[in-house]
Amino acid sequence: MRLRERGIILLIAMIAVVALTLSGAALVRVVAAGTAIGGNLAARQQGTLAASVAIERAMAALLTPGTIETTADDAAHNYFAARQAGEDHRGIPAVLRSLAAYPPGWEVIDAGDGHAARHVVERLCLLPGAADAANCTLSPPSAEAASGAPPPGEPPREPRFRVTVRVDGPGGATTFVQAVLAAALPNPRLSWRVLDE
């Protein structure tokens, strides 16, 4: 009888060891997943901060008179006078979707900590040339101007600009950020978003 009791105790002990081993393995997987998620969030946050450097440079170029002639493409400032064909469903231009498509000689910003930012500025127009309501997305008119009676001194309607930034970081992390800007003060920053898959 004692031998049989020992066998049952041994079986119960082995079941307990297997259960504890499985619990330990599950705990290790949960911790590893948590660490990976935390790392991804940190990489995205650093990528977003690095993108702000490119957006601020693009905004400075747009706001500094004589830097960019907005009616024609300007490769020196990564600027297109019209939206580029071939953007994906998120609005990312084809030249930013892969590193090989990014034009050689265009600015690559070293944002520190192993992050490199590449950007494209597009005027939200169908074609280069003069910015008018038939060709471009313009600032909204005042209510009076929209009804056909603009008040004296109504400022001219201005085109909008889209800055798309690709940030490549350590470990293959890639973040895309997009901002819409106006080329006029006091508030040139109109919108900002991180683009997800």
C-alpha positions in Angstrom: 0.0 0.0 0.0 2.9 2.4 0.8 4.4 1.8 -2.6 1.1 2.7 -4.3 0.8 5.9 -2.2 4.3 6.9 -3.2 3.4 6.4 -6.9 0.3 8.6 -6.6 2.3 11.3 -4.8 5.0 11.1 -7.5 2.3 11.4 -10.2 0.8 14.5 -8.5 4.2 16.0 -8.0 5.0 15.6 -11.7 1.7 17.1 -12.7 2.4 20.1 -10.4 5.9 20.5 -11.9 4.5 20.4 -15.5 1.8 23.0 -14.5 4.4 25.3 -12.9 6.7 24.9 -16.0 3.8 25.9 -18.3 2.9 28.8 -16.1 6.5 30.0 -16.1 6.8 29.7 -19.9 3.5 31.7 -20.2 4.9 34.4 -17.9 8.1 34.7 -19.9 6.1 35.1 -23.1 3.9 37.8 -21.5 7.0 39.7 -20.3 8.7 39.4 -23.7 5.5 40.7 -25.4 5.3 43.6 -23.0 8.9 44.5 -23.6 8.4 44.4 -27.4 5.3 46.6 -27.2 7.1 49.0 -25.0 10.0 49.1 -27.4 7.7 49.7 -30.4 6.0 52.6 -28.6 9.3 54.2 -27.7 10.5 53.8 -31.3 7.3 55.4 -32.6 7.6 58.3 -30.1 11.2 58.9 -31.1 10.3 58.7 -34.7 7.6 61.3 -34.2 9.9 63.6 -32.5 12.5 63.2 -35.3 9.8 64.0 -37.9 9.1 67.3 -36.2 12.6 68.4 -37.1 11.8 67.9 -40.8 8.4 69.6 -40.6 9.9 72.7 -38.9 12.6 72.9 -41.6 10.0 72.7 -44.3 7.9 75.3 -42.5 10.9 77.7 -42.2 11.6 77.3 -45.9 7.9 78.1 -46.8 7.7 81.1 -44.5 11.1 82.6 -45.5 10.5 84.9 -48.5 12.5 84.0 -51.5 13.5 80.5 -50.3 11.0 78.5 -52.3 9.2 79.6 -55.5 6.0 77.8 -54.7 4.7 77.7 -58.3 7.5 75.3 -59.5 9.2 72.2 -58.2 12.3 72.9 -56.1 14.5 69.8 -55.6 16.9 71.7 -53.3 14.0 71.9 -50.7 12.4 68.5 -51.5 9.4 70.5 -52.8 6.8 69.7 -55.4 4.4 72.4 -56.7 1.6 69.9 -57.1 0.6 66.6 -55.5 2.5 63.7 -56.8 0.9 60.7 -58.5 1.3 57.3 -57.0 0.5 58.0 -53.3 -0.8 55.1 -51.3 -4.0 54.8 -49.3 -2.5 56.8 -46.4 -1.4 59.7 -48.7 2.3 58.7 -48.6 4.1 59.8 -51.8 5.8 57.1 -53.9 9.3 58.7 -53.2 8.9 58.0 -49.5 7.6 54.5 -49.5 11.0 52.9 -50.0 14.5 54.2 -49.4 15.5 53.3 -53.0 12.8 55.6 -54.4 14.0 58.7 -52.4 15.8 60.9 -54.9 19.6 60.9 -54.5 20.9 64.2 -53.3 17.8 65.1 -51.5 18.2 66.1 -47.9 18.4 63.4 -45.2 18.2 64.8 -41.7 20.2 63.1 -39.0 17.8 63.4 -36.1 20.1 61.7 -33.6 20.0 58.4 -31.8 20.2 56.6 -35.2 17.1 58.2 -36.7 17.2 59.6 -40.2 14.3 61.7 -41.5 13.4 62.1 -45.2 10.6 64.5 -46.2 8.6 65.7 -49.2 6.7 69.0 -49.4 3.8 69.1 -51.8 1.6 72.1 -52.6 -2.0 70.8 -52.5 -2.6 71.6 -56.2 -3.4 69.5 -59.2 -0.8 71.3 -61.4 2.2 73.6 -61.0 1.6 77.2 -61.7 -0.7 79.8 -60.3 -2.7 78.9 -57.2 -6.4 79.4 -57.8 -9.6 77.7 -56.6 -9.9 75.5 -59.7 -6.4 74.1 -59.2 -5.5 74.2 -55.5 -6.8 73.6 -52.0 -6.9 77.2 -50.7 -7.5 78.8 -47.3 -11.2 79.2 -46.7 -12.6 82.6 -47.5 -14.4 84.7 -44.9 -18.1 84.2 -44.6 -18.7 87.5 -46.5 -16.3 86.5 -49.3 -18.0 83.1 -49.6 -21.3 84.8 -50.1 -19.9 86.9 -52.9 -19.3 90.2 -51.0 -15.7 90.2 -49.7 -15.0 93.0 -47.3 -12.4 95.6 -48.1 -8.9 94.3 -47.2 -9.9 90.7 -47.4 -6.6 88.8 -47.5 -6.0 86.7 -50.6 -6.7 83.0 -50.3 -3.5 81.0 -50.0 -2.6 77.4 -51.0 -2.1 74.7 -48.4 1.1 72.5 -48.3 1.4 68.9 -47.2 4.7 67.7 -45.6 5.1 64.0 -45.4 8.1 62.6 -43.4 9.6 59.1 -43.2 11.7 58.4 -40.2 13.9 55.3 -40.2 15.3 54.3 -36.8 17.3 51.6 -35.2 16.1 48.1 -35.6 14.3 48.8 -38.8 11.6 50.9 -37.2 9.9 53.2 -39.7 7.4 56.0 -38.8 5.5 58.2 -41.2 4.2 61.6 -40.1 2.2 64.1 -42.1 1.4 67.8 -41.5 -0.6 70.3 -43.4 0.8 73.9 -43.4 -0.1 77.3 -44.5 2.5 79.6 -45.9 1.3 82.5 -43.8 1.5 83.5 -40.2 0.2 83.7 -37.4 -0.7 80.0 -37.5 1.1 78.0 -40.2 0.5 74.6 -38.5 -2.9 73.4 -39.5 -2.8 69.7 -38.8 -0.5 66.9 -37.8 -0.9 63.1 -37.7 1.1 59.9 -37.4 0.2 57.6 -40.3 -0.6 54.0 -39.3 -0.8 50.9 -41.5 
